[in-house]
Amino acid sequence: MRNAVYRNAVRRYGVEFVGTFFLVLTIALVVAPGHAGPLAPLAIGTALVGLIFAGGHISGAHYNPAVTIAFRLRRRCSTADMVAYWVAQGLAAAAAAAVAGYLLPAAHGPAVARSTGPLVAAELLFTFLLCWVILNCAIAKGTEGNPFYGLAIGFTVTGGIWAVGPISGAVFNPAVALGLCLMDLTPWGQLGPYVASQVVGALAAVAVFVATAED
């Protein structure tokens, strides 16, 4: 029994690593000069759709520490799992940053400093939207077992990137923010505002979900 529990945990943490790795790697490569250009949001959103469908039945396909917080608050994972997911997601972001630099040196730097106020507002609002959509599509009673949750989440990210990409970079994910800092695309001094606004957005999404969810 203990071995089975261990294997299941390794599977879930491994899927979180793989999914976060390819999400951050995709973002790093498509935003590089001369690559996806205006189609970058679509490339990121469609990649996320595939990753969610691939890993959703194993780990929940969080790939995002803010989403993991939302799931923990809804008692869909334990505190130990939450911390382990964060570790897997952080390591995956670091690995993706390293691989992106090897595959395409242009994926690194120069850092773009953004106005902190608009950055925080945009990241809070659209991380809220992302987490709220995930909660309503993935765990709400009315949509339980639906086949479209991956598409809904991917489209939300795509729309969010187009909406606030020029304002905040449309990160919506502390692991992605870490990856961007490691790639010198974002100043390290802005990691704090990114993470804080994303965590607050996730907490607000849980509060609104609880207030509006079906009994």
Beta strands, then each sheet from edge to edge (+ up, - down):
end
